[in-house]
Amino acid sequence: MQQKTIYLIRHGETDFNRRGVVQGSGVDSDLNEMGRAQAMAFFQAYQHVPFQKVYISGLQRTYQTVESFIELGIPYEKQTGLNEISWGIMEGKVPGNTDNEYYRNLIESWSSGNTALPTDGGESPDEVAARQKVAIDAILSRPNEETVLVAMHGRAMRILLCWLTAKPLAMMDQFEHSNLCLYKLRYEYGSNTFTIDVANDTSHLLTLALV
């Protein structure tokens, strides 16, 4: 049975991550110094993997995360369906007490099953999943690309992993993530199923703690 192996990573750290600023699809931030170091540590750990394609979102922090692989000559493709969720009017802000209550209520609503509820001025998890399916369909339509690297974003990754593994989106928060974490998935073309072999792995970043 033909398989596709997907190395799914979250982008490296940005200053917005470090400062706790809300960073959705409307914030096109750069990696900071730590984020670039994380990207290089991941590259050094996985440069031997024979990736046939690299997929990124439409936001530059994903391109910067995998730039070293692209510089090897590996072809890459931008899929805006992989973009982070739009947090609407909250983007670019450091949440205050009132905002924290808003987020708590929003996450509780999603966790209770109301994943059609959008952020204020932004997207719902259902809407994110719908655009992700277009991107994933494109990736899966190329079975000759047996091993691919996909760089995307935290909340979007949680939503993606939920529906790829046939779980309701209400369970998305069970998928933990951190900057430059790795999820490794296997897709079986015959059974149309995804299996997670590695989850939220950051062992490639251990070298950074020694610096």
Disulfide bonds with the S-S distance in Angstrom:
none
